[in-house]
């Protein structure tokens, strides 16, 4: 799947909304880390380095959503393809 650079922002917003549906909070923080999924005080949190480029943010968020279990919910074919492909690249 070929994703245009300008599509990444829209995809990122869709993935953030999906994370919310799964009960996870997405946080963009500065630091010396890539990011990923964790549990903090019994809350599901996905932390992403805000200095990363859009494509990297989508890859990290996709991998975290795979960990959360997106297989159990309905996704549009395009979103499922984005998550599957981007999570593998990470």
KOLMAR-611342 format. One record per residue: x negated, y, z of N, C-alpha, C in turn. Coordinates in nm, 4 decimals. Example, Ala and Ser with C-alpha at 12.3 -4.5 7.8 and 13.67 -1.06 7.14 Angstrom:
<<-1.3190; -0.5690; 0.7800>; <-1.2300; -0.4500; 0.7800>; <-1.3200; -0.3300; 0.7800>> <<-1.2850; -0.2250; 0.7080>; <-1.3670; -0.1060; 0.7140>; <-1.2900; 0.0030; 0.7870>> 
***
This chain:
<<-0.0846; -0.1186; 0.0000>; <0.0000; 0.0000; 0.0000>; <-0.0886; 0.1242; 0.0000>> <<-0.0601; 0.2137; -0.0906>; <-0.1361; 0.3376; -0.1008>; <-0.0536; 0.4493; -0.0374>> <<-0.1113; 0.5136; 0.0633>; <-0.0423; 0.6219; 0.1327>; <-0.1128; 0.7532; 0.0994>> <<-0.0346; 0.8502; 0.0584>; <-0.0908; 0.9818; 0.0277>; <-0.1193; 1.0544; 0.1594>> <<-0.2191; 1.1398; 0.1552>; <-0.2625; 1.2114; 0.2754>; <-0.1482; 1.2897; 0.3405>> <<-0.0639; 1.3527; 0.2594>; <0.0447; 1.4345; 0.3153>; <0.1548; 1.3498; 0.3787>> <<0.1590; 1.2194; 0.3477>; <0.2598; 1.1304; 0.4062>; <0.2244; 1.0883; 0.5487>> <<0.0972; 1.0975; 0.5858>; <0.0545; 1.0504; 0.7173>; <0.1236; 1.1229; 0.8325>> <<0.1486; 1.2530; 0.8178>; <0.2144; 1.3288; 0.9254>; <0.3562; 1.2759; 0.9489>> <<0.4292; 1.2522; 0.8415>; <0.5651; 1.1990; 0.8538>; <0.5634; 1.0580; 0.9140>> <<0.4695; 0.9762; 0.8691>; <0.4573; 0.8404; 0.9225>; <0.4236; 0.8451; 1.0711>> <<0.3344; 0.9358; 1.1100>; <0.2969; 0.9494; 1.2509>; <0.4187; 0.9844; 1.3358>> <<0.5031; 1.0758; 1.2874>; <0.6241; 1.1137; 1.3607>; <0.7199; 0.9950; 1.3727>> <<0.7341; 0.9181; 1.2650>; <0.8207; 0.7996; 1.2679>; <0.7690; 0.6967; 1.3682>> <<0.6370; 0.6770; 1.3708>; <0.5780; 0.5809; 1.4635>; <0.5939; 0.6264; 1.6085>> <<0.5819; 0.7576; 1.6313>; <0.6029; 0.8100; 1.7670>; <0.7464; 0.7857; 1.8123>> <<0.8415; 0.8061; 1.7219>; <0.9825; 0.7812; 1.7544>; <1.0048; 0.6331; 1.7847>> <<0.9408; 0.5479; 1.7086>; <0.9515; 0.4039; 1.7306>; <0.8938; 0.3647; 1.8669>> <<0.7830; 0.4248; 1.9031>; <0.7231; 0.3983; 2.0348>; <0.8210; 0.4367; 2.1449>> <<0.8895; 0.5493; 2.1276>; <0.9902; 0.5918; 2.2250>; <1.1029; 0.4910; 2.2382>> <<1.1460; 0.4336; 2.1261>; <1.2510; 0.3312; 2.1280>; <1.2064; 0.2080; 2.2059>> <<1.0766; 0.1800; 2.2012>; <1.0217; 0.0640; 2.2715>; <0.9856; 0.0965; 2.4166>> <<1.0153; 0.2194; 2.4584>; <0.9915; 0.2575; 2.5976>; <0.8497; 0.3012; 2.6278>> <<0.7751; 0.3383; 2.5263>; <0.6368; 0.3809; 2.5465>; <0.6233; 0.5310; 2.5243>> <<0.5349; 0.5916; 2.6000>; <0.5022; 0.7330; 2.5854>; <0.3754; 0.7441; 2.5022>> <<0.3745; 0.8353; 2.4055>; <0.2550; 0.8581; 2.3244>; <0.1905; 0.9875; 2.3719>> <<0.0615; 0.9773; 2.4072>; <-0.0122; 1.0949; 2.4543>; <-0.1341; 1.1168; 2.3662>> <<-0.1563; 1.2419; 2.3303>; <-0.2739; 1.2802; 2.2534>; <-0.3667; 1.3553; 2.3480>> <<-0.4845; 1.2983; 2.3724>; <-0.5794; 1.3547; 2.4690>; <-0.7159; 1.3707; 2.4040>> <<-0.7956; 1.4610; 2.4601>; <-0.9338; 1.4786; 2.4158>; <-1.0231; 1.3883; 2.4992>> <<-1.1263; 1.3350; 2.4373>; <-1.2204; 1.2527; 2.5119>; <-1.3057; 1.1674; 2.4201>> <<-1.3892; 1.0869; 2.4820>; <-1.4807; 1.0001; 2.4091>; <-1.4219; 0.8592; 2.4035>> <<-1.3136; 0.8430; 2.3297>; <-1.2451; 0.7149; 2.3169>; <-1.1678; 0.7130; 2.1862>> <<-1.1289; 0.5938; 2.1427>; <-1.0491; 0.5811; 2.0214>; <-0.9010; 0.5873; 2.0544>> <<-0.8609; 0.5098; 2.1546>; <-0.7209; 0.5085; 2.1942>; <-0.6631; 0.3692; 2.1889>> <<-0.5398; 0.3580; 2.2363>; <-0.4715; 0.2303; 2.2344>; <-0.3595; 0.2257; 2.3358>> <<-0.3078; 0.1057; 2.3551>; <-0.1935; 0.0819; 2.4423>; <-0.2410; 0.0390; 2.5807>> <<-0.1765; 0.0913; 2.6836>; <-0.2074; 0.0485; 2.8196>; <-0.0832; 0.0671; 2.9071>> <<-0.0902; 0.0126; 3.0277>; <0.0171; 0.0309; 3.1240>; <-0.0403; 0.1130; 3.2384>> <<0.0238; 0.2239; 3.2685>; <-0.0217; 0.3166; 3.3707>; <0.0909; 0.3364; 3.4706>> <<0.0702; 0.2925; 3.5922>; <0.1745; 0.3015; 3.6955>; <0.3075; 0.2442; 3.6471>> <<0.3012; 0.1260; 3.5886>; <0.4178; 0.0532; 3.5384>; <0.4858; 0.1200; 3.4177>> <<0.4237; 0.2215; 3.3607>; <0.4760; 0.2879; 3.2403>; <0.3919; 0.2482; 3.1202>> <<0.4587; 0.2222; 3.0078>; <0.3880; 0.1912; 2.8831>; <0.3378; 0.3223; 2.8240>> <<0.2072; 0.3289; 2.7988>; <0.1472; 0.4511; 2.7464>; <0.0569; 0.4158; 2.6285>> <<0.0686; 0.4943; 2.5228>; <-0.0229; 0.4825; 2.4093>; <-0.1017; 0.6126; 2.4058>> <<-0.2323; 0.6009; 2.4257>; <-0.3185; 0.7190; 2.4281>; <-0.3979; 0.7226; 2.2978>> <<-0.3965; 0.8381; 2.2346>; <-0.4663; 0.8562; 2.1071>; <-0.5559; 0.9787; 2.1186>> <<-0.6774; 0.9669; 2.0682>; <-0.7695; 1.0794; 2.0694>; <-0.7166; 1.1870; 1.9749>> <<-0.6889; 1.3043; 2.0282>; <-0.6296; 1.4093; 1.9450>; <-0.7275; 1.4687; 1.8451>> <<-0.8556; 1.4373; 1.8598>; <-0.9554; 1.4858; 1.7640>; <-0.9691; 1.3927; 1.6438>> <<-0.9055; 1.2763; 1.6489>; <-0.9110; 1.1811; 1.5366>; <-0.8312; 1.2369; 1.4187>> <<-0.8677; 1.1929; 1.2981>; <-0.7917; 1.2381; 1.1810>; <-0.6559; 1.1667; 1.1767>> <<-0.5673; 1.2154; 1.0925>; <-0.4304; 1.1612; 1.0862>; <-0.4280; 1.0120; 1.0551>> <<-0.5100; 0.9690; 0.9613>; <-0.5113; 0.8273; 0.9243>; <-0.5522; 0.7416; 1.0440>> <<-0.6515; 0.7844; 1.1181>; <-0.6982; 0.7104; 1.2366>; <-0.5880; 0.7049; 1.3422>> <<-0.5169; 0.8169; 1.3618>; <-0.4075; 0.8203; 1.4590>; <-0.2995; 0.7194; 1.4215>> <<-0.2661; 0.7129; 1.2919>; <-0.1652; 0.6175; 1.2444>; <-0.2136; 0.4745; 1.2663>> <<-0.3424; 0.4492; 1.2424>; <-0.3966; 0.3150; 1.2614>; <-0.3897; 0.2735; 1.4084>> <<-0.4281; 0.3612; 1.4981>; <-0.4263; 0.3299; 1.6420>; <-0.2835; 0.3082; 1.6890>> <<-0.1935; 0.3953; 1.6477>; <-0.0532; 0.3837; 1.6885>; <0.0100; 0.2566; 1.6320>> <<-0.0233; 0.2210; 1.5100>; <0.0285; 0.0982; 1.4489>; <-0.0171; -0.0249; 1.5267>> <<-0.1452; -0.0290; 1.5611>; <-0.1988; -0.1426; 1.6364>; <-0.1326; -0.1524; 1.7738>> <<-0.1108; -0.0381; 1.8378>; <-0.0462; -0.0374; 1.9695>; <0.0981; -0.0858; 1.9603>> <<0.1677; -0.0458; 1.8559>; <0.3064; -0.0892; 1.8374>; <0.3135; -0.2392; 1.8114>> <<0.2156; -0.2934; 1.7402>; <0.2108; -0.4385; 1.7193>; <0.1974; -0.5091; 1.8541>> <<0.1139; -0.4530; 1.9417>; <0.0963; -0.5097; 2.0759>; <0.2263; -0.5045; 2.1556>> <<0.3012; -0.3972; 2.1380>; <0.4280; -0.3808; 2.2110>; <0.5362; -0.4763; 2.1610>> <<0.5213; -0.5271; 2.0410>; <0.6162; -0.6245; 1.9897>; <0.7219; -0.5688; 1.8969>> <<0.6805; -0.5071; 1.7872>; <0.7767; -0.4544; 1.6903>; <0.8439; -0.5651; 1.6101>> <<0.7950; -0.6883; 1.6244>; <0.8553; -0.8000; 1.5519>; <0.9979; -0.8268; 1.5979>> <<1.0312; -0.7820; 1.7176>; <1.1619; -0.8103; 1.7765>; <1.2704; -0.7109; 1.7363>> <<1.2323; -0.6038; 1.6687>; <1.3313; -0.5011; 1.6346>; <1.3357; -0.4794; 1.4834>> <<1.4456; -0.4184; 1.4369>; <1.4588; -0.3899; 1.2947>; <1.3722; -0.2701; 1.2572>> <<1.2985; -0.2855; 1.1493>; <1.2218; -0.1760; 1.0906>; <1.2501; -0.1745; 0.9412>> <<1.2449; -0.0571; 0.8822>; <1.2584; -0.0517; 0.7372>; <1.1386; -0.1270; 0.6777>> <<1.1552; -0.1838; 0.5605>; <1.0428; -0.2568; 0.4991>; <0.9166; -0.1709; 0.4871>> <<0.9342; -0.0420; 0.4566>; <0.8176; 0.0459; 0.4426>; <0.7446; 0.0615; 0.5763>> <<0.8202; 0.0823; 0.6843>; <0.7569; 0.0991; 0.8151>; <0.6876; -0.0299; 0.8592>> <<0.7500; -0.1426; 0.8342>; <0.6878; -0.2711; 0.8712>; <0.5568; -0.2896; 0.7942>> <<0.5586; -0.2537; 0.6645>; <0.4385; -0.2660; 0.5827>; <0.3280; -0.1724; 0.6328>> <<0.3646; -0.0491; 0.6667>; <0.2670; 0.0468; 0.7195>; <0.2050; -0.0071; 0.8478>> <<0.2875; -0.0535; 0.9397>; <0.2373; -0.1031; 1.0674>; <0.1471; -0.2252; 1.0465>> <<0.1915; -0.3191; 0.9641>; <0.1116; -0.4391; 0.9403>; <-0.0230; -0.4061; 0.8777>> <<-0.0225; -0.3214; 0.7769>; <-0.1467; -0.2893; 0.7068>; <-0.2396; -0.2022; 0.7904>> <<-0.1855; -0.1007; 0.8545>; <-0.2694; -0.0083; 0.9310>; <-0.3261; -0.0751; 1.0563>> <<-0.2510; -0.1649; 1.1170>; <-0.2991; -0.2339; 1.2363>; <-0.4158; -0.3268; 1.2018>> <<-0.4154; -0.3829; 1.0816>; <-0.5242; -0.4716; 1.0390>; <-0.6531; -0.3954; 1.0140>> <<-0.6419; -0.2723; 0.9667>; <-0.7599; -0.1925; 0.9321>; <-0.8387; -0.1546; 1.0566>> <<-0.7687; -0.1309; 1.1654>; <-0.8305; -0.0867; 1.2903>; <-0.9464; -0.1745; 1.3234>> 
***
